[in-house]
């Protein structure tokens, strides 16, 4: 083979390697025998793939070529033989001995006999020479050192161990030069030639039609060589070489050749500084990640997106002359357009890690927390519509590695929450492996849709996208991958590899019909991908070379990024898409940051970022800070923030596990509109008092230890509707269905027709009071502990009380008492009865219940935050209290039979349930009063609870289907109509207006 042919093989090897045709690369290496890839050889040896090892070697040498080759093959086959013996696979060892090692017997018969005798030993390490043989991995490593020495000394491998130094994509460069030369031979060269094939010589179509004379093959010497070549760019999708200044990979060019009409979108381009003729030809770039050290090359182009290429091309052709114009300024904008007035301050209960406004209902905010909880807020009502604590939906479907990580009990946080563009779906990404997709249809329910184990380790970001008009979810994670999932069935559609560090964020976008994804990794690398599994199209560095997020303006025309370096320097920049270069760097960051600065954009005009416990605003067209606000204080050093779609509301995280809503004048009005809707929308629904008899089959829906008969009453929560499982199969309610009184009044339920009720058992036994009550983990059964021990699951002593009313904190490491504090009893009350405690889901706050009070404590400091004492409508002693499963409500039972439903954050009374709802007239008028002794909350449904009674029975209650919840949280200024509402008051150690009932 001639020298040029040999060099051509190296060019092809480079091409295949860049295209990641791994098998083809190594097959050509072996078949040509020109380059021995030591790295590939080492990988196969370490993996013990002996057949592949020998097959690859066979392209360069044979066993009997020389003594070096013989020693190489002997060491490999001896190792294979010893590993079979070590596995006690004598049959395989005999096969290797006869088939592979027999050839060496003709050269050293004594050695072969010694090897054969190893079969007679129980452990071949009994042989003195093999006594130091360790484990398989170590033995392979030792052998590999010896093999490398033998290969380097073998003359047959001389000049085959080093790949010749080539510039990146050299073969493509040569093809580009050839095409440009061919274009010079055209009689009527077009400024934007359409190169469709390499199979025939290029020739431009004449201007008078497609019919053209046959090409004339002129000798190269007959064509005059131009004295100079102009830089590529005047007629191609690239700027001149000097225009890019070291950032050669232009976004316009890689999108220009993307085929949006196909699911396999075409290739990407980079700039070229190669000298080419005046009428140069843009040609196709390889559909893989371009090397960062590539000086650039031209590219083939597809005709499908010529118009998009023209619009994005930074250099203009002679056929398309456009002139730069300044961006039209927003008319009459002012600082008042920015949401800077604090409208609301709300407590989430755990550090807020992510927020997103509903795309059309602009006062609905989705919040993710550090405790794994996903919450939906209606800001106008200052109310949590629902909350979803983290839970693995199907542990059996998860990988063993994830199940093992769950055993470690490392806290799982929400890394990202997001709405789908139409607002019908909610996505949540978590710091361990999983994403959850929920269906949302305007009700107070998020229905489980998909649980996907998306990545190994943390899922760092997620977003919805519509490639090929198909709703998908894009995710990225610590495993350095970006993945695309079908949002309907959870099937993985694409798997993008190429980042060398964990992927920090993603930004799906589209230009006309070209769909693509930006991704950033923690090493500061930015890449761009088309939906084609063919590698990244852009590879350049973010300012700061660390964590960065990217987003587009609302109109999709301007690209921004914000990030922080490891040294704490923050960067907010606008990008020139066409050149892949920074267009504008915004100033105003003053402090070194310990984390990553977060930002957002709104109204196609403003940028906002959180830094130094402030929110800083910029005009997109001005590098200097426009204004700042500290939101009346209380912000963390690096607050997270999120605008709603209209830009009139801004959610900002606070340092005390909550968030604030900042608003402009329009935003304030939108909140008031939701808070005070038209009266017609608030009419009470007509309540049908007719009882509905359930079939006998429903009587077994609630179980206890012993068989009992359950009386299922009207709209019972244990009817066939799966409400007990925490979700409803019926049509979700919309916001208009929720009853809100104007002015606000406490909801009082005095009739069983006004809620859903089930009684167990039908008969009562006053000699066995229900002293403890427990839902099963599945939420479909209740275990009741009777005072006579008949229905016990665990036997608890009835005198287990704390008459002194002390709260104690214990160390779980040593079980030593760390601290205790006496609860603050109302004046005139003596310490008596039980004191019970329960942690909030945030593991910080704690509910304390005593017959004299309900109280919320900060467990870390053992300080009381709020207190409620029985009076007015609920004057009787408290018998029991418990948090709902999402810690948003407190259910409290009273010794006079009443049940109170309180807001967990404020201890304001939302609803009173009278004893007449669940007790018969006989029980109400009997000589021995019947009242609840204990209350238990459903583990999945926050609006369902059960009470255990003094007559040995228990009741399961939840609101009517049409209501969906127990009352409405009283607003700060609720306009109460009568003095009865004073029973909803709560006191606080901090006498601020927000914490007192008015």
C-alpha positions, -999 to 999 in steps of 0.1 A, spaced: 0 0 0 13 34 -10 22 61 16 -8 82 6 -31 52 9 -18 45 43 -24 82 53 -59 79 40 -65 51 64 -54 73 92 -78 100 80 -107 75 79 -97 63 114 -99 98 127 -133 103 110 -147 71 125 -134 81 160 -150 115 157 -182 99 146 -180 75 175 -182 44 153 -162 25 179 -165 -10 165 -156 2 130 -126 21 143 -111 -10 160 -120 -33 131 -101 -10 107 -72 -8 130 -70 -45 131 -75 -51 94 -51 -25 83 -25 -32 109 -14 4 108 -22 15 144 -23 -6 176 -47 11 200 -31 4 234 -60 20 253 -85 -3 236 -63 -33 242 -59 -24 279 -97 -21 283 -103 -56 268 -76 -72 290 -90 -56 322 -124 -68 312 -112 -103 306 -126 -104 271 -99 -129 260 -113 -138 226 -115 -101 216 -80 -95 229 -66 -123 207 -87 -113 177 -74 -77 179 -38 -90 183 -41 -112 153 -42 -81 131 -6 -73 141 11 -105 149 8 -143 152 19 -167 180 50 -179 161 61 -146 146 89 -140 171 97 -147 208 80 -115 219 48 -125 202 49 -160 216 54 -146 251 24 -122 247 0 -149 236 14 -173 263 8 -148 291 -28 -141 279 -37 -178 277 -20 -186 310 -41 -159 327 -73 -173 311 -64 -208 323 -57 -197 359 -89 -178 361 -108 -209 351 -90 -228 378 -98 -201 403 -135 -204 395 -132 -242 400 -143 -246 364 -121 -276 356 -139 -284 324 -131 -250 310 -95 -252 322 -90 -285 304 -104 -270 272 -80 -240 274 -51 -264 282 -58 -285 251 -69 -258 227 -49 -228 236 -18 -238 256 -10 -270 237 8 -250 210 35 -240 235 44 -276 244 65 -279 212 87 -251 225 88 -259 262 74 -293 271 84 -291 307 65 -259 312 34 -274 296 36 -304 320 39 -281 350 8 -262 338 -11 -294 334 -3 -305 370 -22 -275 383 -54 -294 375 -46 -319 403 -44 -292 429 -74 -280 449 -60 -245 448 -33 -237 422 -18 -213 448 -3 -244 464 22 -242 436 52 -222 449 56 -200 419 19 -191 420 16 -187 458 15 -149 455 -13 -149 430 -39 -125 443 -74 -117 430 -83 -117 394 -83 -79 390 -49 -75 405 -35 -104 384 -48 -88 352 -32 -55 361 2 -71 368 0 -91 335 -9 -60 316 23 -43 327 43 -72 313 23 -72 281 29 -35 274 66 -40 278 66 -70 254 45 -51 228 68 -20 230 98 -43 225 83 -63 197 97 -50 163 64 -59 146 47 -30 166 73 -4 157 57 28 144 22 14 152 18 26 187 15 63 180 -13 79 160 1 106 136 -5 142 146 -35 154 126 -56 185 128 -92 178 139 -116 166 112 -88 166 86 -108 145 61 -137 169 62 -114 198 56 -100 181 25 -135 174 12 -144 210 18 -114 222 -1 -123 199 -30 -159 211 -31 -148 247 -31 -124 240 -60 -152 222 -79 -173 253 -74 -146 274 -90 -149 253 -121 -186 261 -124 -195 282 -155 -222 300 -136 -213 298 -99 -242 306 -76 -236 325 -44 -255 299 -23 -249 266 -40 -270 236 -29 -246 207 -22 -267 175 -20 -242 147 -27 -205 138 -27 -211 109 -52 -207 132 -82 -188 163 -89 -205 195 -79 -219 218 -107 -243 248 -102 -275 247 -121 -275 274 -148 -299 303 -142 -320 296 -173 -332 263 -160 -323 229 -147 -310 216 -180 -273 222 -182 -245 211 -205 -225 181 -196 -197 189 -172 -163 194 -188 -135 178 -169 -106 202 -171 -72 194 -158 -63 211 -127 -34 229 -144 -58 244 -169 -77 263 -142 -61 295 -130 -55 295 -93 -68 327 -76 -41 349 -62 -59 353 -29 -89 337 -12 -115 356 7 -126 343 41 -155 320 41 -186 338 52 -198 361 25 -221 335 10 -221 308 37 -236 304 71 -205 317 89 -191 350 99 -156 361 88 -128 346 108 -122 377 127 -158 383 137 -160 353 160 -127 359 178 -120 325 192 -157 314 196 -161 297 163 -191 275 168 -220 297 158 -256 289 169 -271 302 137 -251 278 116 -257 247 135 -295 254 135 -294 264 99 -289 229 87 -312 212 112 -341 194 95 -372 201 115 -393 180 91 -376 148 103 -373 133 137 -337 127 127 -326 163 123 -296 171 103 -262 184 110 -246 213 127 -219 237 116 -189 255 129 -171 285 115 -141 282 92 -110 302 88 -98 280 59 -89 301 28 -114 294 1 -122 310 -33 -145 339 -37 -175 317 -45 -171 293 -17 -194 264 -8 -209 258 26 -209 220 33 -222 196 58 -206 193 93 -203 160 110 -233 153 132 -212 149 163 -198 172 189 -172 194 172 -137 194 187 -129 225 207 -95 229 190 -110 228 155 -101 260 137 -133 255 118 -146 241 85 -174 247 61 -205 225 59 -229 209 36 -264 224 39 -298 210 34 -323 230 13 -352 225 37 -341 253 60 -324 278 37 -348 304 48 -340 299 85 -303 300 76 -308 333 59 -326 348 88 -299 337 113 -268 341 92 -246 369 106 -230 377 72 -253 387 44 -252 374 9 -255 395 -22 -290 381 -27 -303 390 7 -293 424 20 -307 434 55 -297 462 78 -293 461 115 -320 480 134 -322 489 170 -347 470 191 -380 489 195 -382 501 230 -412 493 251 -435 523 251 -439 543 282 -424 517 306 -414 528 341 -401 514 373 -437 509 384 -439 481 359 -416 460 381 -432 439 408 -415 454 439 -443 458 464 -446 430 490 -481 417 486 -479 384 505 -455 366 529 -463 329 531 -448 300 551 -439 268 532 -425 249 562 -393 238 545 -367 256 524 -381 264 490 -360 250 463 -380 257 431 -411 276 421 -432 280 389 -463 299 381 -492 283 362 -490 294 326 -525 308 324 -538 310 360 -513 336 372 -520 334 409 -514 297 412 -479 289 423 -462 255 422 -436 251 450 -410 224 456 -392 221 490 -361 207 505 -382 181 524 -394 166 491 -428 182 492 -446 195 461 -472 222 470 -498 242 451 -507 276 463 -536 300 454 -520 333 462 -552 352 461 -566 330 489 -533 328 507 -540 291 508 -523 258 500 -546 241 476 -528 208 480 -495 193 491 -478 161 480 -451 148 504 -424 128 487 -432 91 483 -419 64 460 -450 53 441 -436 19 430 -405 8 449 -405 -26 432 -401 -10 398 -370 10 409 -335 -2 404 -315 -19 431 -291 10 433 -320 34 441 -335 10 466 -301 8 483 -298 46 484 -332 48 500 -320 26 529 -294 52 537 -322 76 547 -305 106 530 -331 134 528 -347 137 493 -353 172 481 -371 187 451 -346 200 426 -371 214 401 -409 218 397 -424 230 364 -457 233 346 -463 220 311 -469 248 286 -507 241 286 -508 239 324 -523 203 323 -492 186 338 -469 192 366 -433 178 367 -411 174 398 -375 163 398 -358 150 429 -323 148 442 -324 110 439 -330 93 406 -367 101 402 -391 124 385 -428 125 391 -454 137 366 -489 147 377 -520 154 358 -537 187 367 -571 198 353 -579 229 373 -590 212 405 -573 208 439 -559 175 429 -527 164 413 -532 129 400 -503 105 397 -493 102 360 -458 88 357 -429 79 380 -397 76 361 -362 67 373 -345 92 351 -309 93 362 -284 78 385 -280 102 414 -296 136 414 -320 148 387 -308 184 385 -333 199 361 -363 191 340 -385 209 314 -413 202 291 -408 203 253 -427 196 221 -403 180 195 -423 168 165 -455 181 182 -451 155 209 -452 164 246 -420 153 261 -400 158 293 -363 167 292 -342 158 322 -305 161 332 -286 147 361 -254 138 380 -248 109 356 -237 135 329 -266 126 307 -296 145 291 -326 124 284 -360 129 267 -391 111 278 -425 106 263 -448 125 287 -477 101 279 -462 67 285 -428 74 301 -408 58 272 -373 71 268 -369 87 234 -334 102 234 -303 98 254 -277 125 249 -241 118 259 -211 141 257 -208 161 289 -178 152 310 -193 165 343 -228 164 359 -253 183 339 -266 213 359 -294 227 338 -313 225 305 -331 249 283 -353 235 255 -363 259 228 -372 262 191 -366 285 162 -394 283 138 -397 245 133 -363 237 147 -364 221 182 -332 220 202 -319 219 238 -292 238 255 -274 221 284 -249 233 309 -226 212 331 -209 220 364 -176 223 345 -190 253 327 -194 236 293 -224 246 272 -237 222 246 -267 222 222 -285 192 209 -311 184 183 -336 156 188 -316 130 168 -292 110 191 -263 123 170 -244 143 195 -240 179 205 -239 207 180 -223 234 201 -195 232 226 -182 264 244 -176 277 278 -199 297 301 -186 327 319 -172 316 353 -167 280 341 -191 265 367 -229 263 372 -249 283 348 -286 284 338 -299 297 304 -332 311 293 -348 329 264 -369 361 265 -406 355 263 -407 362 226 -379 336 221 -356 361 203 -330 368 230 -308 343 249 -294 350 284 -274 330 309 -266 335 346 -241 316 367 -214 317 393 -178 306 393 -162 284 420 -145 316 433 -179 332 439 -180 356 410 -214 359 393 -221 366 356 -253 377 339 -249 379 301 -268 381 268 -256 358 240 -252 365 203 -268 333 190 -254 337 155 -218 337 167 -220 318 200 -203 348 216 -213 371 245 -231 401 233 -236 420 266 -223 415 302 -245 430 329 -228 446 359 -240 450 395 -229 419 413 -209 430 443 -203 401 467 -186 368 464 -214 342 464 -212 309 483 -237 294 459 -252 299 425 -271 331 416 -306 324 402 -323 347 377 -354 351 355 -367 374 327 -400 390 320 -420 412 296 -392 409 270 -377 438 288 -365 431 323 -340 407 340 -340 399 377 -314 381 398 -311 373 435 -279 383 453 -268 398 486 -302 393 501 -317 415 474 -335 413 441 -317 432 414 -334 443 382 -319 452 348 -332 466 316 -323 440 289 -307 468 268 -287 484 296 -257 467 314 -262 487 346 -285 477 374 -319 494 370 -330 491 406 -329 468 436 -352 458 465 -348 438 497 -385 429 498 -387 444 533 -360 420 545 -358 384 554 -344 371 521 -315 346 520 -282 356 506 -291 340 472 -328 341 469 -346 321 443 -371 339 422 -398 334 395 -420 358 375 -455 349 365 -462 349 327 -474 385 327 -445 397 349 -468 414 374 -460 390 402 -426 378 414 -422 350 439 -390 352 460 -378 327 486 -372 338 522 -347 327 548 -374 313 572 -386 285 549 -412 306 530 -416 329 502 -428 364 494 -449 376 465 -439 409 451 -464 427 428 -469 458 407 -503 476 406 -517 451 381 -505 422 402 -521 435 433 -554 438 416 -551 403 402 -546 389 438 -576 410 451 -597 396 422 -591 361 433 -595 370 470 -628 386 465 -646 370 435 -681 380 423 -709 371 447 -727 349 422 -698 326 421 -700 320 458 -735 308 463 -738 279 486 -747 247 468 -781 232 476 -776 203 500 -797 172 495 -806 159 529 -820 126 516 -800 96 529 -786 71 505 -783 35 516 -750 17 506 -749 -19 496 -739 -45 521 -706 -51 503 -694 -18 515 -695 -29 551 -661 -45 549 -643 -14 534 -629 -4 568 -612 -32 588 -601 -37 623 -584 -66 641 -616 -84 648 -644 -87 622 -669 -59 626 -699 -46 607 -696 -10 595 -725 13 590 -718 32 558 -737 65 557 -745 90 530 -715 96 506 -693 75 529 -656 78 523 -654 40 521 -678 36 492 -663 21 460 -649 56 450 -611 54 457 -612 85 479 -596 66 508 -566 60 486 -560 98 484 -574 105 449 -606 105 430 -615 89 398 -644 113 392 -642 145 371 -621 171 390 -637 202 403 -627 236 390 -620 266 411 -655 279 405 -669 249 424 -651 258 456 -674 275 481 -661 307 496 -684 329 517 -684 367 514 -677 380 540 -658 351 555 -676 330 580 -665 300 599 -678 267 583 -700 248 608 -711 213 600 -740 201 622 -756 175 600 -742 143 587 -755 152 552 -729 179 551 -700 156 551 -691 120 544 -692 95 573 -686 59 581 -692 42 615 -675 11 628 -688 -10 643 -726 -8 643 -728 -19 679 -712 0 707 -695 -12 739 -690 15 765 -668 -9 785 -641 -7 758 -634 29 749 -612 36 719 -580 49 734 -557 48 704 -564 49 667 -541 41 638 -545 40 600 -527 13 582 -499 24 558 -521 19 528 -548 41 543 -576 15 537 -579 3 572 -579 15 608 -566 -3 639 -584 7 670 -571 0 705 -598 -7 730 -595 0 767 -603 -37 774 -576 -49 750 -600 -67 727 -590 -48 695 -554 -42 702 -526 -43 677 -502 -30 704 -512 -28 740 -506 6 754 -510 15 790 -539 39 797 -521 58 824 -493 69 800 -497 106 808 -477 136 814 -495 154 842 -468 180 847 -471 192 811 -434 191 802 -419 187 768 -387 168 767 -361 166 739 -340 134 738 -307 126 720 -313 95 698 -276 87 699 -274 83 737 -310 86 747 -301 112 772 -325 140 780 -312 172 762 -338 198 772 -372 202 786 -396 230 790 -430 233 807 -459 242 785 -475 275 793 -509 268 809 -537 294 808 -544 312 840 -563 292 865 -556 258 849 -538 231 867 -514 206 850 -536 176 843 -541 150 815 -519 140 786 -495 161 767 -489 148 732 -465 160 705 -462 154 668 -436 167 644 -446 187 613 -435 173 580 -407 199 579 -391 182 610 -387 217 626 -421 226 640 -440 205 665 -477 203 674 -483 201 712 -518 192 724 -530 193 760 -565 195 773 -559 232 778 -544 242 745 -530 236 711 -496 250 705 -469 251 678 -433 249 689 -400 254 672 -384 221 682 -349 232 676 -352 260 701 -381 246 722 -398 280 718 -436 284 714 -446 300 681 -484 300 684 -511 289 709 -548 283 708 -570 279 739 -605 265 740 -632 291 743 -664 305 727 -677 279 702 -652 253 714 -649 257 751 -645 221 762 -611 205 770 -592 190 741 -590 153 741 -567 147 711 -551 165 681 -531 155 651 -516 169 619 -530 160 586 -508 139 564 -494 170 546 -491 190 579 -514 217 565 -543 211 589 -547 202 625 -576 180 636 -586 184 672 -613 166 692 -631 180 723 -647 164 753 -681 178 744 -681 160 711 -670 188 688 -643 184 663 -622 214 651 -603 217 619 -575 243 622 -550 258 598 -516 243 608 -496 274 602 -518 299 621 -540 277 643 -570 296 630 -602 276 630 -614 267 596 -643 244 604 -663 231 634 -679 197 632 -707 192 657 -713 159 675 -747 157 659 -729 149 627 -716 115 638 -735 106 670 -770 92 671 -798 109 691 -796 81 716 -759 86 721 -763 124 724 -791 121 750 -778 91 769 -768 90 805 -732 84 797 -718 111 774 -700 98 743 -672 119 729 -640 114 709 -610 103 729 -585 101 700 -581 113 664 -560 98 636 -552 114 602 -553 94 569 -517 88 557 -525 98 521 -556 120 520 -551 152 540 -589 158 542 -598 125 558 -595 116 595 -610 92 620 -621 96 656 -622 69 683 -651 72 707 -658 65 744 -684 39 734 -658 17 716 -667 27 680 -649 50 656 -659 72 628 -642 81 595 -650 116 581 -641 137 551 -658 166 534 -684 162 507 -672 155 472 -686 189 461 -666 207 488 -633 189 487 -619 204 519 -628 215 554 -637 252 552 -615 280 540 -586 296 557 -596 330 572 -579 359 555 -559 384 575 -587 409 573 -617 386 571 -646 410 579 -662 387 605 -699 392 609 -704 380 645 -686 374 677 -687 336 673 -656 338 651 -635 348 680 -631 311 687 -608 310 657 -583 333 673 -548 322 679 -521 339 700 -485 341 692 -453 349 710 -446 374 682 -474 400 683 -473 409 646 -505 417 627 -500 388 603 -501 363 631 -532 375 649 -568 369 639 -586 401 631 
